[in-house]
Structure formats: C-alpha cells, structure tokens
Amino acid sequence: MLSAEDKQRELRRIYELARQSEAFEGGVTFQDDTEIVIIGDWALLAYDEEDELALSFHLNARPVEVARLTRFLVEHEVEFVLYEAFVVNDRDEIVFESDLEGRAG
C-alpha cells in the first residue's frame, strides 16, 4: 500500500515532467489537497482505491490528445490503468460514466 507521501511524490514528478511537454494540451495543474493531476479540461490522473494510478478522459476528449498523452506516459515509464470516462456537471463536479448510466436506469 502506498503512503499519501508516496502518492504525492509520484503525482508531483508527473506534474513536473508534464509542464515541459506539449502532450498536456491545455496546461497541467497539480492540487496537493486533492492528490490529482488535471490535464487541461480533458484528463485526470489520480490514485484509485487499489493504489493504482488511474487515467480518466473527458467523454469528449479528442483522440489526438488522448494518444499524445498516453504515449508520453508510456515513454516516461509511468505505470497507469485506464479508468472510465467522465463529464463535468452544472455544479462543476466530476461525474463518471458509470454514475451517469446509473441515473438513466
């Protein structure tokens, strides 16, 4: 199990790498308090419940951005799992696709 410090250290490392790359179109931010790296308005990197670095894309992310980002992560040997897509609702909350499907049924 990773400690909170280990998670923050890895996210900060990715953030520092990302600031120097064009792969992170729209800019990149790191928020210590939420332990999340936000890429533009179209991707998120955060640790999941199993301590795996989870990569999520906005439902409307462009395929070129997705390819560029995933290539960057692989080239820098960042291990990650793909997580489900998300949208941002009217209250600026992140809502994952599975939660949307649950409300439709």
C-alpha positions, 0 to 999 in steps of 0.5 A: 500500500502506498503512503499519501507521501508516496502518492504525492511524490509520484503525482508531483514528478508527473506534474513536473515532467508534464509542464515541459511537454506539449502532450498536456494540451491545455496546461497541467495543474497539480492540487496537493489537497486533492492528490490529482493531476488535471490535464487541461479540461480533458484528463485526470490522473489520480490514485484509485482505491487499489493504489493504482494510478488511474487515467480518466478522459473527458467523454469528449476528449479528442483522440489526438490528445488522448494518444499524445498523452498516453504515449508520453506516459508510456515513454516516461515509464509511468505505470497507469490503468485506464479508468472510465470516462467522465463529464463535468456537471452544472455544479462543476463536479466530476461525474463518471460514466458509470454514475451517469448510466446509473441515473438513466436506469 
